[in-house]
Each structure stands twice: as structure tokens, then as C-alpha cells.
């Protein structure tokens, strides 16, 4: 079991490095333009990405030259942007350097890895037996929960907050990339 967990950690780190590189490249091209996004807009952007994955899974056909895997990568990055926005709030104009954004990215990516390792220990690699389409459905469920929490103004009675849902979304998306890249 220890070898499986080490394998998962290595694959997780490889996928996160790929996601980070794309994030860094987009920072180069666009700067931290996402700083203007309000939480509800980020939720909607994540929702669009997850709905596209589900549509491709159901229709088995894409009319745009991008598949499911790049959408999972985008979900990882938008999930981390969501966590940054929750911590920092949105602004009317970008207000941080690329280096500051990458430092925040790395911090949240590290927290996502730590969470995955703790949960993976308790669940004994159960995610490897799941279908990729289940990750999509769980991401959509988490997004629906986030929408409800946003509509409640964050005033929940017993539920985890938006940040916990973002973390789970990131981890499910990484699992999707792992499965699509390395198989079971």
C-alpha cells in the first residue's frame, strides 16, 4: 500500500507541475487578470468547464479541438484561483505580480496535496477504482454546493465552506488528469 501512495503522490506532483506551468504561462501572457473575478463568476467558470467535460463524456464527440484532459487542468487552475480570491478578495484591477501569484499558487497546491494524502490514506486509493465520469459528477455536485453557499451569503449550518469544496474540486480534477494520463 505504501508503494501505491508513493505512486499517487508522484503522479499528483507531476500533474500539479503541469498545471502550474500552464498557470505561469498564462500569467506571462495575461498577467493576473483573474483578480477582478468575483466569487460567483469563478464558480460559473468552473461550472462551464465541468459541464463541458460532462457533455463530452455523454456525447463522445467534440466539435472544438480540445478534449477532456485540458478541461480538468483548467479546473485545477481555476480552483486555485478561487482559493486565492477567497483569501484576498476580488479587485477592480490586477494588483499582484506574477511572482506573488505563483507563490500563492504554490501554497494552495501544497495544501491540496496534503489534503489528498490524508484522504487517500483513509480511503485506501479508492479513487483509482472510480470512473473519470464520477469525478466530473462530484465536481459538478461540489459546484452546486458552492452556488448554494454563495446564495446563502456563506451562512451555513453544518456544511464545509467554499474553500473545502474548492480543495475537493482540485483533487478530483487532478485524479481525472492522472487517470487520463496514466490509466488506472
PEPESUL-V981557 format. One line per field, one symbol per residue. ss: DSSP state (H for helix, E for strand, L for the rest). psi: psi as a letter, one per 20 degrees, with the letter a starting at -180 (. if undefined). A space follows every 10 residues. Layout:
BEGIN
ss=???
psi=???
END
This chain:
BEGIN
ss=LHHHHHHHHH HHHHHHHHHH HHHHHHHHHH LLHHHHLLHH HHHHHHHHHH HHHHHHHHHL LLLLLLLHHH HHHHHHHHHH HHHHHHHHLL LLLLLLLHHH HHHHHHHHHH HHHHHHHHHH HHHLLHHHHL LHHHHHHHHH HHHHHHHHHH HLLLLLLLLL LHHHHHHHHH HHHHHHHHHH HHLL
psi=hhhghggggg hghgghgggg ggggghgggi alhihipqgh hgghgggggh hgggghhghk ppiplpaggh hgghggghgh gggghggirr riqpkqrhgg ghggghghhg hggggggghh ghjlkhhhiq qhhhgghhgh ghhhgggggg hjkimrgiqq ahghggghgg ghgggggggh gia.
END
